[in-house]
Amino acid sequence: MDKVNFLIGMHNHQPIGNFDFVFEKAYRKSYLPFLEVMERHPKLRWNLHITGILSEWLDKNHPEYMDRIAEQVQSGRVELLTGGFYEPILPALPDADKIGQILKQTRYIEKRFKTTPKGMWLAERVWEPHLPKVLRETGVEYTLLDDAHFMTTGMTPDQMVGAYLTEEQGATLAVLPIRKDLRYAIPFRDPQETINLLRQNITPNGSRALVIFDDGEKFGLWPETYKHVYEDGWLEKFLRALEANSDWLVCSRISDYLASNGTMGRVYLPTASYYEMGEWTLPAASQAQLSGLLKEFDAKGTREEGKTYLRGGFWRNFLTKYEESNHIHKRMMAVGEKVHKAVDKLLGIGEKIKADKLLGTFWASQCNCAYWHGVFGGLYLPHLRQALYNKMLKAEISAERVLDTSMPQVIMDDFNKDGRREVVIETAKQNLFFSPHNGGALIEWDLRSLGVNLLNVLTRRKEGYHQQLLDYRKQQHIPRQTSGVKTIHDMIRVKEMGLEKRLHVDWYQRSSLRDHFLHADTSLDSFFRCQYGEQGDFVLMPYDVDFPVEKMPAVHLSRQGTVWSGDQRNGICVEKTINVTSPLGIEVLYRVRNMEGPACSIWFGSEMVFAFSGQDIQDPVDHGRKSTWLHRDQGFGFDVQMQLERPMDLWEFPLETVSLSEEGFERTYQGSVLLAHSRISLKPQQVDSFIWKLEIIPQ
């Protein structure tokens, strides 16, 4: 009888740093009920990937769940897939880390479930053509990609009904396309639609296979899906439909299908991910252009054909779209150099357990979620970014102890790989990263002993999806009412009213020690909205750098620029010397000189940002003229205290972004901005100087 294979797979994952209650909610609403329903249908075989992060949490909190998975594996019902243990974007890692992360996951599966995985889940399906060689070195025989990858070669959906073979330097790897039509149908449409699609692909030899491998959170955790999938019985109805058609529909483990049918031919795939990610990597303006072009295909009824040849960028574009993403990535790479040197030393003296522990801590900082942003919070979630910094700092400290690194030290190197050198001051308790070519700004301040980057904030940007929010609020875009639940790609949800009024865009990267010369009519509100007049050319311009030997560890940054006041132009020199004066504190000495031009009255301000653990103000605050400022951070367990040599005016406001997540449009507190400012009158060649100190005081 004619048959077709149906390869069902689930991918379950929670990121490093996510809240424990989110793990528990996902378990209760998605992972557990899905397994319970599957257990009621023992004739159906399926495939499963659980990331190492989630596996560790489940082993600790719900070992009985993992035991039930083990029973499914031993009975031959479930095939487990390996992957990078901490769910990294593999192409963004050095090969040693790619291999190490996969082998860690494989060895965990072998020990916990008594089976050796043959296939691998590729995080976010981010593919680059060099991967087959690396994957084969870890014993991986197959992986899954989206049909979008295959469409770039000119393949049609009719051809994406099985596995293909690709290779790199002679190393071959089977790749299977995940069908988008199935991803969007399951679990959002009537099960019969899927049955009809599968029926269209039956053949006398039964060699065809259609693949659905998707996020487990989609079944219960995504908005409105718990009721739809479980309470209303969608999943039960779907599985019964599969069983009712089992005479021609074979639900199979992937390796069983490959063993019986092999591959359909050879394919070479370009760099790609799923289609939506290609759109998300583009700048907002480019996203709008791509959307406009696709609408033209819509009008002709050929949208899907158009998407074959029109696509966005690829994952690495996030490292140019978001400077913060690139910074985390390059910080991780730099820490990795220290870690691998330390690991080599440990292995050389037979300390394998310590080496493995160090690698595990470091590899946790490679979890992909906080490196990018699409329809999920990702990079926009401060606690996820801070978790990566926490793991990096722990790994860095451990590696330096093994290597017996001398402290303090000052390094000048092209840290972020933009062709220009940054300055790093490393001490036993803190790290300070400066960008001389970018306003002489302080871009990272690590409180090493506390595991916190105090400058872990995100600049406010225009995102392509912001237009959806504006249209929605103007009632110009009303979601079509359809039966059943929508995918997160189709729905518009707003978590609070008035978000469109908070769509502020920063024209410079938010960081500390940014030097401003404000226009006379600047107000706290206009500065908060980043719509004010800047009279100088200092915010984004390069500073000279040198190192005062008598104050080491310290850095001296200076710029001779221009400040305008009406028709009057003055050459102004700003010098700032940052000195590490205590284990967790710095002293900043400012000198502002009127180098050229007549007497002038200027309005100078120095901006600081702080990535506090929680928000204590909702709107901008004018603190008036002060000589001290204190913030108590109960979450991180320290106080931040500023002491000014002389009183200055202090403005403070919350740095908030409006972003899209699976829950809808939401406001996220990134940190707080503090501007210490004062009006200064300078005669020709006159200098005004002042000192302020920042101290971190553990509670």
Secondary structure, 3 states (H helix, E strand, C coil): CCEEEEEEEEEECCCCCCCHHHHHHHHHHHHHHHHHHHHCCCCCCEEEEECHHHHHHHHHHCHHHHHHHHHHHHCCCEEECECCCCCCCHHHCCHHHHHHHHHHHHHHHHHHHCCCCCEECCHHHCECCCHHHHHHHCCCCEEEEEHHHHHCCCCCHHHCCCCEEEEECCEEEEEEEECHHHHHHCCCCCHHHHHHHHHCCCECCCCCEEEEEEEHHHCCCCCCHHHHHHHCCHHHHHHHHHHHCCCCEEECCHHHHHHHHCCCCECCCCCECCHHHHHHCCCHHHHHHHHHHHHHHHHHCCHHHHHHHCCCCCHHHHHHHCHHHHHHHHHHHHHHHHHHHHHHHHHHCCCHHHHHHHHHHHHHCCCHHHHCCCCCCHHHCHHHHHHHHHHHHHHHHHHHHHHCCCCCEEEEECCCCCCCCEEEEECCCEEEEEECCCCCEEEEEEEHHHCEECCCCCCCCCCCCHHHHHHHHCCCCCCCCCCCCCCCCCCCCECCCCHHHHCCCCCCCCCECEEEEECCCCCHHHHHCCCCCECECCCCCCCEEECCHHHCCEEEEEEEEEEEECCEEEEEEEEEEEEEEECCEEEEEEEEEEEECCCEEEEEEEEEEECCCCCCCCCCEEEEEEEEEEEEECCCCEEEEEEEEEEEEEEEEEEEEEEEECCEEEEEEEEEEEEEEEEEEECCCCEEEEEEEEEEEEC
